[in-house]
Amino acid sequence: MPLDADEPQKVAESVQLLGLKYVVLTSVARDDLADQGAGWFAETMRQIRAMNPGTQIEVLTPDFWGGRQDGFSPEELQQQRIATIVNEKPACYNHNIETVKRLQAPVRRGAKYDRTLQVLRTVKEVDPTIPTKSGLMLGHGETEDEVIETLKDLRAVGCDRVTLGQYMRPSLEHLPVQKYWHPDEFERLGAIAKELGFSHVRSAPLVRSSYHAGEEP
């Protein structure tokens, strides 16, 4: 469906009505739009700040991959879209890697492990001062070594913050849970993430990508 021209203002009004001091903006993938929806993120951020100047805004975006434009490669288009949002100075830029490299195909249809890393790398290339964040949902059959390897890959592209939570099967149409990780295992992985240099770490069964997003670690 077409975008609602008043949506950015409506979101800003909602933030004001709720008295929010920290907001996480996210969206479905809008690969039907020329800029994949990047401009809508930026406009919504501007409207929020116009009405709520003290509110911090975190973005949780798609990878902005796809579409064609004469004279530009897919990589250049992706970088332009990410820059559109980064230039609005979000408090944090979040893009979730979701699972380890081996399990990307069954868990993330249409998404790519390396492409997610490239999103986070691009944010830092555009503005190194913007904190970046990613998250994994454990329970798809990954090993601890694979989780640690993913954490290292995230740190290699300058990712600052990470969330680790337990995958819960939303319905019988979704992938079954392969393992319920013990809280002690989450605590151990959280400690490893801190040792690797993540500045913010949330690691527990009920953690999700926006869990306590506006709080200090």
N, C-alpha and C positions, 0 to 999 in steps of 0.2 A: 504494500500500500504506500501511497505518497506520504512524505513526512508532514507532520502537523507543524505549520509555520509558527505556531504559538508555543510549541513544546519547550524550547529553552526558557521562555518567560515563566511558563507553568512550573517548571522544575525549580526555578529561582524562587517563585512564590511559595512552593512547598517547603523549601529549605528555610525560608523566613518563618512560615507558620509553625514549623517543628522546632525552630530555634536551634538548628544544627550548627555546630562549630567545626565539624569535620565531615566531609561528604565523599562517598565513593561513587563515581560515575562509571557505568558500564553499559554495554549494548550487545545486541545480537550482531552477527556479521551482516553488513549491508553492502554486499558485493554487487547489488543492483545499482548502486549510486556511483557516479563518476569518481568521487574521491573516497569511496568505501565508508563514508560517514565521518571522516576525520574533521571536516569543517563543522559538523554538527556538535561534536565534542567541544571544539574551540568556542563556538557560539554559545553553547550552554554554560561553559565556564565563564565567559564574559558576562552573561546575564546574571549568573549567581553572584559574581563579585560586585556587579553594579548595585544589587539589592542587599547583599550580605558581605560587605567589604572585609569583615573579620574572619570569614569562613575559609578554612583550608580545603583544597580539593585534590583528591587522589583519583586517578583514572585507571580503569581496568579495561584494556582495549582488545579488539581482535588483532590479527597480524597485518591487516591492510594489504594483503597480497591478492593480486589479480587485476583484470582489466587491461586495456591497451590504450596507448596514446602515442601518436606519431612523434618520433624523435626521442622517446624515453624508453628505457628498459624497465622491466618489472621491478628490478631492484631500485632504480632511481625513483619510480613512482611510489614505492613503499617508503623510501626515505623521505620524500616530500610530504607524504601523509603523516608520518610520525612527527616530522619537524613542525607541521601545522599545530599539533597538540603541544609539543615540548615548548614551543615559543610562547605558549600561554602560561608557562611556569607552574605546572601542577606541583603539589606538595610531594607527590610520589607517582611514578609511572609503573603500573603493574601489568604484567602479561604472563599468564601461567603456562608452565611447561607440562603440567598435569601428571606425567609419568616418565619412566625411564626410557632410554632410546629404543630398546628392544621391543617395547610394548606400544610404541606410538601408533602404529597402523591400526590395531584393533581398538584402542582406547580413544584415539583422536582422529576420526575419519576426516580427511581433508587438511589436517594440520601436519606440520613437519617439525621435528626436533631442532634441526639446524636453523630453520626459519624463525623459531621462537627465540633462539639465542641471538639471531641477527637483529630482531626487534630490540632486545635489551641492549645489544652493542650499539645500535644506531642511536638510541636515546642518549647514551653517554658521549657519542661522537658529536651530536648536535649541541648538547649542554651537559658537561661533566658534573655540574652541580646538582642536577636533578636526581634524587634517590630512585633506584629501580628495585623492583620486587617481583618475585615469582613464587609459585607454589606447586606442591605435589600432593596427590591423593594416593595414599598407600593402600594396598590390598588387592592389586591386580595380578599378583604373582611375581612382583619384583623381588630381588634379593637386597640385602643390606649393602653389599658391595656396589650394586648398581645404583642405589640411592646415593651413596657417597660419591660415586663417579659423576652423577648428575649435579650434585652440589658443587663439585669441583668445576664442572663445565660452566655453571652459572657464575661462579666467582671469576672464572677466566674472562668473562665478558663484562665484569665490573658490577654484577648484581649485588645490591647492598642488603636486601631483606628477603627472608624466605619464610614460607608457611608450610608445615607438614601436617596433614590430617588423614583420618581414616575414610576410605571410600565406603559409602553406604549405597546399596542397590536401590535406586528410586522405584523401580517396577520390574516385573518379570520380563519386560522387553529390553532391559538393560543388562550389561555384563554382570555375571554373578561375582560375589566377593570370593576371592581365592584365599585370603588370609585376614584375620583380625589381629593387627599388631598390638602388642601389649603396651600399656602406658610406660613401662620401664624402657621399652625399645624406643618409643618416641622421645623419652627423656635423653637416652643415649645419643640418638641422632641429632637432637637439638644441641647437645654439648659439642658434638663433632662439627655442626654447622658454625657454632660460635668460634671454634678453634680455627676453622677455615677463613674466618674474617667477616662473616655476616654481622652487620651492626644491629639488626632486629631479627629475632628468631622466635617463631611461635610453633611449637611442636607438641601436639597432643591429639587424642582421637577425635575430638569435636572441633578442632581448629579448621577454619575455612579461610579463603584468601583475604577476606576483609575483617578477620577476627581481631578485635581491639586495634583496628587500623590507626586510630588517632592517638593512641597511647604510647608513651615512651617505653622502651624495653625494660 
